[in-house]
């Protein structure tokens, strides 16, 4: 349990640094640059996740007496890493959106309005405003972080585990029956 928690913390730190970098570069302060910042954060976040999962799975594999890692254990490790990271990230995201950059959620709302303005009338947008504000608010984003981090972690872990699994070194490979 210690290894997934350690690498989950590392994944959280990497994601927090990406978010702060977006803020410092002005992507979370300017509506015209917001989409670019979201794209950068998504690509960087997935990259950080892959690195954290690979390193975490390698650590679990090296802790094994036979230096092995089953596919199931690799996926489980990745899921735990992303779950721990998701909980920590939810707290950070809430703090970020309420204390560090309180304009972030207003900018997110304005971005959503600009996207739906092409398909909806102004009265429809006005009717949808309370729901849009809720889904772009700090509480919902934090809840979504807790829910969707493990889901994304499972998906990425399913792929990464294909490359990280390893049979025990002491056992000869199984020969298929003829």
C-alpha positions as CSV (number, residue, x, y, z in Angstrom):
1,X,0.0,0.0,0.0
2,X,3.0,2.3,0.6
3,X,4.2,2.2,-3.0
4,X,0.9,3.1,-4.6
5,X,0.5,5.9,-2.1
6,X,4.0,7.2,-2.8
7,X,3.5,7.2,-6.6
8,X,0.0,8.5,-6.2
9,X,1.5,11.5,-4.4
10,X,4.0,11.9,-7.2
11,X,1.2,11.8,-9.8
12,X,-0.7,14.4,-7.8
13,X,2.4,16.6,-7.6
14,X,3.0,16.4,-11.3
15,X,-0.6,17.3,-12.0
16,X,-0.6,20.2,-9.6
17,X,2.6,21.5,-11.2
18,X,0.9,21.3,-14.7
19,X,-2.1,23.2,-13.3
20,X,0.1,25.9,-11.7
21,X,2.2,26.1,-14.9
22,X,-1.0,26.8,-16.9
23,X,-1.8,29.5,-14.4
24,X,1.6,31.1,-14.5
25,X,1.7,31.0,-18.3
26,X,-1.7,32.8,-18.4
27,X,-3.8,29.9,-19.8
28,X,-6.1,30.1,-16.8
29,X,-6.5,33.8,-16.9
30,X,-7.4,34.6,-20.5
31,X,-10.5,33.2,-22.4
32,X,-8.7,33.4,-25.7
33,X,-5.9,31.0,-24.4
34,X,-8.1,28.8,-22.2
35,X,-8.6,26.0,-24.8
36,X,-4.9,25.9,-25.6
37,X,-4.2,25.6,-21.8
38,X,-6.8,22.8,-21.4
39,X,-5.2,20.9,-24.3
40,X,-1.7,21.4,-22.9
41,X,-2.9,20.3,-19.4
42,X,-4.6,17.2,-20.9
43,X,-1.5,16.1,-22.9
44,X,0.9,16.9,-20.0
45,X,-1.4,15.2,-17.5
46,X,-1.6,12.0,-19.4
47,X,2.1,12.0,-19.9
48,X,2.7,12.5,-16.2
49,X,0.2,9.7,-15.4
50,X,2.0,7.3,-17.8
51,X,5.3,8.0,-16.2
52,X,3.9,7.7,-12.6
53,X,2.2,4.4,-13.5
54,X,5.3,3.0,-15.2
55,X,7.5,3.9,-12.2
56,X,5.0,2.7,-9.7
57,X,4.6,-0.6,-11.5
58,X,8.4,-1.0,-11.8
59,X,8.7,-0.4,-8.0
60,X,6.0,-3.0,-7.2
61,X,7.7,-5.4,-9.6
62,X,11.1,-4.9,-8.0
63,X,9.7,-5.5,-4.5
64,X,8.6,-8.9,-5.6
65,X,11.0,-11.7,-4.6
66,X,10.8,-13.2,-8.1
67,X,10.9,-9.8,-9.8
68,X,7.5,-10.6,-11.4
69,X,4.4,-8.6,-11.9
70,X,1.1,-10.2,-13.1
71,X,-1.2,-8.2,-15.4
72,X,-3.9,-8.0,-12.7
73,X,-1.5,-6.8,-10.1
74,X,-0.1,-4.2,-12.5
75,X,-3.6,-2.9,-13.3
76,X,-4.5,-2.9,-9.5
77,X,-1.3,-1.0,-8.7
78,X,-2.1,1.6,-11.4
79,X,-5.7,1.9,-10.2
80,X,-4.5,2.5,-6.6
81,X,-2.0,5.1,-7.7
82,X,-4.6,7.0,-9.7
83,X,-7.2,6.7,-6.9
84,X,-4.8,8.2,-4.3
85,X,-3.8,10.9,-6.7
86,X,-7.4,11.7,-7.5
87,X,-8.3,12.3,-3.9
88,X,-5.2,14.5,-3.3
89,X,-5.9,16.3,-6.6
90,X,-9.5,17.0,-5.7
91,X,-8.4,18.8,-2.6
92,X,-5.7,20.8,-4.5
93,X,-8.2,21.6,-7.3
94,X,-10.7,22.9,-4.8
95,X,-8.0,25.0,-3.1
96,X,-6.8,26.2,-6.5
97,X,-10.2,27.3,-7.7
98,X,-11.2,29.0,-4.4
99,X,-7.9,30.5,-3.1
100,X,-5.1,30.5,-5.7
101,X,-7.1,31.4,-8.8
102,X,-10.7,32.2,-8.0
103,X,-11.3,33.5,-11.5
104,X,-10.6,30.0,-12.9
105,X,-14.2,28.8,-12.6
106,X,-15.6,32.0,-14.0
107,X,-13.3,31.6,-17.0
108,X,-14.4,28.0,-17.3
109,X,-18.1,29.1,-17.3
110,X,-17.4,31.7,-19.9
111,X,-15.6,29.2,-22.1
112,X,-18.6,26.8,-21.8
113,X,-21.0,29.6,-22.7
114,X,-18.9,30.5,-25.7
115,X,-19.1,26.9,-26.9
116,X,-22.8,26.5,-26.5
117,X,-23.7,30.0,-27.8
118,X,-23.6,28.7,-31.3
119,X,-26.3,26.1,-30.6
120,X,-28.5,27.9,-28.0
121,X,-30.3,31.2,-27.8
122,X,-29.5,33.7,-25.0
123,X,-32.7,32.8,-23.1
124,X,-31.7,29.1,-23.2
125,X,-28.3,29.9,-22.0
126,X,-29.8,32.0,-19.2
127,X,-32.0,29.1,-18.2
128,X,-29.0,26.7,-18.2
129,X,-26.8,29.1,-16.2
130,X,-27.4,27.6,-12.7
131,X,-26.6,24.1,-14.0
132,X,-23.6,25.4,-16.0
133,X,-22.3,27.3,-13.0
134,X,-22.6,24.2,-10.8
135,X,-20.8,22.0,-13.3
136,X,-17.9,24.5,-13.7
137,X,-17.7,25.3,-9.9
138,X,-15.0,24.2,-7.5
139,X,-17.1,21.6,-5.7
140,X,-18.2,19.7,-8.8
141,X,-14.7,19.8,-10.3
142,X,-13.3,18.3,-7.1
143,X,-16.0,15.6,-7.0
144,X,-15.4,14.8,-10.7
145,X,-11.6,14.6,-9.9
146,X,-12.3,11.9,-7.3
147,X,-14.6,10.0,-9.6
148,X,-12.9,10.2,-13.0
149,X,-9.2,9.9,-11.9
150,X,-9.6,6.2,-11.0
151,X,-11.5,5.6,-14.2
152,X,-8.8,7.2,-16.3
153,X,-6.2,5.4,-14.2
154,X,-7.8,2.0,-15.0
155,X,-7.9,2.8,-18.7
156,X,-4.2,3.9,-18.8
157,X,-3.2,1.1,-16.4
158,X,-4.8,-1.5,-18.8
159,X,-2.4,-0.3,-21.5
160,X,0.7,0.3,-19.4
161,X,0.3,-3.1,-17.6
162,X,0.7,-4.8,-21.0
163,X,4.2,-3.6,-21.1
164,X,5.1,-3.9,-17.4
165,X,3.9,-7.4,-16.7
166,X,6.7,-10.0,-16.2
167,X,6.6,-13.7,-15.3
168,X,8.7,-14.8,-12.3
169,X,12.5,-15.2,-13.2
170,X,12.8,-18.5,-11.5
171,X,10.0,-20.3,-13.4
172,X,10.7,-21.4,-16.9
173,X,8.2,-20.1,-19.5
174,X,5.3,-22.4,-20.1
175,X,5.5,-24.5,-23.2
176,X,2.2,-24.8,-25.1
177,X,0.9,-28.4,-25.4
178,X,1.1,-29.8,-28.9
